[in-house]
Structure formats: C-alpha cells, structure tokens
C-alpha cells in the first residue's frame, strides 16, 4: 500500500448515482474540471442491457447491483439505552453501489411531494392544537418555496422523460391527473403508461368511492424520448424487470441512460470506480476542504485535491463521511446540540392482497411504475388526522409487480416450497392484485444517526449507528390507512384477502424489505443551529462542501424521494454556477 496524490481538479464528486451524475454534467458544462469517485464497480449499459437476461435470482434475490453489508453495513437499535447490532444481511432497505448507485435499480416511480409536504411545520402549527402531537416530534419546513423549486422539478422531469397525466397546470386542475399536486409550469413530458387490469379495477372503484386516482408518474418512459442533454430512451416494453434490476431496454431513466453516456464524452470529466472515499481532508482552519482521500482497487491511499467537494453518495454514506471528516458537530439527542445525524426518518408500507378465482391479471406484462394511485390521504387533504391526533398520510396505490415466480403472492396456508407450492402456483398464479400504501414518517428527537463505538469497517473506521423505531403517530396512521385499503378491497369483491399492516404495538422490523427511501441525518434548513446544510445543500461549517441527497430531507413525505433529490441537486448546481464560482464562500449569511 502506497500514498498517491492525483492532479488537482475543480470539483471532486463522491458517489456517482443520481445526485453525483447531475452535479457532474451541470458543472462540467460550466467548463470546470470534474472528477467523480465511486466506491463500487463501473456498470456500463453493455453489462446488463439486452440480450443479457433478467436473472431474478441474481438481481432480486442475491442483490447483484446492491452494496454488500461488508462494505456498507451499519448498526441498528431501537433506542439509546440499547447496544446496536450490525446488519449482516439487507432487509428493510438495500443501498446500491457502483456507477449509477440506487438510480440503476430503482422502480421508476417519479412523483413530487405536495406543496404542504414542503411546508409541513407551517401546516402543523396552523392545523393542530399545541400539545396534540408527540412532543418529541421535530418536523421542519424545507427552506424554499414551491415557486422557487418547481422549475427544477420540471427540469428533472424532462431529464427523465417523465410519463404521466398532468393534474395541475399553472394552477388549473386538469382531468385525469392528481388534483392535489402543486402547480406545474409545463405538462408531463410524455403520456402515462398503459394501465394493467388490476390498476384499472382499482381506479374505477376508488373513483366510485370519491377518491381521485391518477396514473403513477413513471420514469419508465411510455414513448421514445430525447432529453435536454441529448440522451435517448426507448419506449418501455412492459417486461416487468424494473425494481432491483437495471433496465434491459434503455427504457427506465437512470444515470446511465440519461446523463452518463453524455458526460463521459466531455474532456473535462473523468471518473474512478472502486474508489472508496474514507474522508474529506480539511485545511487547518477547518472552514474549507482541500480534497478527499480514497482507497483504490489496489489498496493504495490516494489524495484527490479539489477546490469544491460534492458528497453525493447514498444518504447513510454522506452522513457518515461528514462525521468521519469532522464536518459539523455530531447530534446529541439529550442536549439537542449538534446537527450531523439528527432528523433521521424512514417510512412504512402495508398492503392487502386480493385473490380472485374468476380473474386473470397477466402479471408478466407490466412495468415498475405501472399502476394507479391517489393522494387524497396526504397532509392538508383530509381532516381525520387532526381529529385522531396524528399527522401524515400516504399514497394509496395498486401497482402490478413483475410476474417472476419467486415471491409470487399465494393465499395463506400455501406451502412455501415443494408439491404444495407448485399446486398453489398452478391454481393462483396471475389471480391476485395488491392495494398498497407508502406512508409519511416524521422525525423525532430520539431518532438519529451517529458513529458506533464497538463496530468498525474493513479500514478500521467506526460504522454508522442508527437509532430508530416506530412511534404511535406512524402506527395510528397505519391503522387508519388499513381501514381505507380494506374498504376498497371489499368493494372489489375478491374471494379472499390477506393483509399486511402494522399493529399499534409494532416495533420496526429490519428483516423485511420496505423500501430504500431513507432520509435525514444531514438536513437542509434556515439555521446552522438545527440543520447541517443551507438551502443550497452547502455545509454551514465548510463552505466548499455540498451534500445533495436524501440526507437533506427534514422528514419523509409519502412521495418517493427521487424527484426531490433531483430537484434540490439541480437547485444547488445552479447556485454553485451562478453564485459560488463568482464569489466562493457561504451562500446564505447567518
């Protein structure tokens, strides 16, 4: 192992997923010398695109394009009195690794939060009586207005070729879309994907019951699309291999299909795969960074000098790297001092599976984001939460998963293997549909991230430690949503229903997959007292370090996070180009 120093660059980017790829192309277009460092391997499209097979066992079971717990483990506990234990196998969430990051294997649902979601603290203070919510709740507003951020949602929609039905165009409600969405400056770039049978049944029933269903906003494109960078996507062929898979058909928006093939051709951009960044190196005054240090594939320690550092890895990795580098003070839940690690939040899901002897759903013909949903049960759109003492909501949806055999839903009591399982597959394959929820999750004083004192990674650095469990607010929300889902399910008249919702005494279960929508830990805000980053994702403490990603969310809304990660990254890139480069220093004065 030897020490190496690379040539200096204007910008070093740590993590080449969605946020890193956006920063790379936006700053390289400005003429800056940009170098990206990715912990995992390179993943060029020829490694997985047609005619390569969609191997369910490799991708969906063995997590072929995910980080391994050995490389990205963290420790977990329910509260501060417990000793945290390390993750040995991914369960509730599964971070990606390699070029493209989680943007390579995501499902492709690209939905914006509502205007209320972005100003949740303001809404809560107005709608709820003081003391009616958990006193440990620490919800906050995002530090920008809808009018400021919407153009960047619009730009990211066009980068991805978003397919869907517009619900609110410049303040005018449009038929067939989401009437609760914030005003769009332009329509969806492409029309919605075709409905599957299950989503058509769900939408018709939900509409009859007074809800407002609309097609899932999809980054699996419905038609051929050329984005603003000149990248081309092919129309989705409904193969169904989306979630946990790279797209075989160049039809799902990902860093590879929308950005990387373009930026790789630029002479001022370069990247290194298998480059595990272990710290951000600071100048003696601790107010600016001078670059980063990484371990290369030959186990050499390499220093990469840079004028600007972008931390754009997965949420956990960004927070941990700030802690290991001494950027900001680690949060203490007892004193509520420090900002790095606070406001960690996850989300919950739940569903009802409906079995029909007389219906066949052809589950092999689908896409990751086919389906219908409604947003009627989100903050500000319904009043029952105020009466029942909880805040939050969910998108309620029916989406058809791939028809691959492993994991196919079968009625309760069906054996998990052998003759009985085969008979169950013959009788019930393609004869079920699901109605699911994806919920909000609030942040709390005691939910946080810090460094574990007992467990270390292969390089001798402490693992990240998560302290998290369900609170009554989220469990009350689950029970409320269960009644809505079962009401729709019964209206559809299935032969049987199996349900999967949290009970009021549930603890968070790390062993069962929920989603990889982890947020918080290095949040954006208006003050360095209770946030790690300003509105431009710039560290309050080290002004040439910017940290785009889900880490910046102060709590989790019911919308999938990718649209907002894309928008806030574009917002930050614009500020770097138009403000920071002209006058390096804090972009928001305290």
Secondary structure as UniProt FT lines:
FT   STRAND          3..5
FT   STRAND          9..14
FT   HELIX           18..28
FT   TURN            29..31
FT   STRAND          34..37
FT   HELIX           45..47
FT   TURN            50..51
FT   HELIX           57..61
FT   TURN            64..65
FT   HELIX           69..72
FT   STRAND          74..77
FT   TURN            80..81
FT   STRAND          85..86
FT   TURN            99..100
FT   HELIX           101..103
FT   TURN            104..105
FT   HELIX           115..118
FT   HELIX           120..127
FT   TURN            130..131
FT   TURN            135..136
FT   HELIX           146..160
FT   STRAND          168..169
FT   TURN            170..171
FT   STRAND          172..173
FT   TURN            175..176
FT   TURN            179..180
FT   HELIX           197..208
FT   TURN            209..210
FT   STRAND          214..215
FT   STRAND          225..226
FT   TURN            228..229
FT   STRAND          232..233
FT   TURN            243..244
FT   TURN            248..249
FT   HELIX           256..260
FT   HELIX           261..263
FT   TURN            264..265
FT   TURN            267..268
FT   STRAND          269..272
FT   STRAND          276..282
FT   TURN            284..285
FT   STRAND          289..295
FT   TURN            297..298
FT   STRAND          301..311
FT   HELIX           315..325
FT   TURN            333..336
FT   STRAND          349..355
FT   TURN            363..364
FT   TURN            368..369
FT   STRAND          372..374
FT   TURN            379..380
FT   HELIX           384..388
FT   STRAND          394..398
FT   TURN            406..407
FT   TURN            412..413
FT   HELIX           418..428
FT   TURN            429..430
FT   STRAND          432..439
FT   TURN            445..446
FT   STRAND          448..456
FT   TURN            458..459
FT   STRAND          462..467
FT   HELIX           472..492
FT   STRAND          496..500
FT   TURN            504..505
FT   TURN            510..511
FT   TURN            528..530
FT   TURN            535..536
FT   STRAND          538..539
FT   TURN            543..544
FT   STRAND          545..546
FT   HELIX           550..552
FT   HELIX           562..575
FT   HELIX           576..580
FT   TURN            581..582
//
